[in-house]
Amino acid sequence: MSQIVMVCITETLERVIEVDKNQIDGDAVAYVKEQYHKGEIILDSSDLVEVEFIGTAWG
C-alpha cells in the first residue's frame, strides 16, 4: 500500500519601504499597499527571509 505525503512550502519575503509623508495623501501603509497591488512594488528573491517545509503523511 502506498503512502502519500503532502509537503507545504512557505516562503516569507520582506522589504522595508520608506515613504515621505509630505509626498502622499493619507496613510503610508495604505499607500504602499496600493503601490504593491498596482505592481509598482515587486518583491523578489533578494527579499527572501525564510523558507519553511512542512510534511503531512496521508494513508
C-alpha positions in Angstrom: 0.0 0.0 0.0 1.4 3.4 -1.0 1.6 6.3 1.4 1.0 9.8 0.0 2.9 12.7 1.7 1.8 16.3 1.2 4.6 18.9 1.6 3.7 22.6 2.0 6.4 25.2 1.1 6.0 28.6 2.6 8.3 31.5 1.5 8.4 34.7 3.5 9.5 37.8 1.7 10.2 41.2 3.3 11.2 44.6 2.2 11.2 47.9 4.1 9.7 50.8 2.1 10.5 54.4 3.0 7.6 56.8 2.5 7.8 60.6 2.7 4.5 61.6 4.4 4.8 65.0 2.8 4.7 63.4 -0.7 1.5 61.4 -0.2 -2.1 62.0 0.8 -3.3 59.7 3.7 -1.9 56.7 5.4 1.6 55.4 4.5 0.5 51.7 4.9 -2.5 52.2 2.5 -0.2 54.0 0.0 2.4 51.1 0.0 -0.4 48.5 -0.2 -1.9 50.3 -3.2 1.5 50.6 -4.9 2.1 46.8 -4.3 -1.3 45.8 -5.8 -0.7 48.0 -8.8 2.6 46.2 -9.4 4.8 49.2 -8.7 6.5 47.4 -5.7 7.6 43.8 -6.6 9.2 41.5 -4.0 11.8 39.1 -5.4 14.4 36.5 -4.2 16.6 39.2 -2.8 13.8 39.9 -0.3 13.7 36.3 0.9 13.7 36.0 4.7 12.7 32.4 5.3 11.6 29.1 3.7 9.7 26.6 5.7 8.8 23.0 4.6 6.1 21.1 6.4 5.2 17.5 5.5 2.0 15.6 6.4 1.5 11.9 5.7 -1.8 10.5 4.4 -3.0 7.0 4.2 
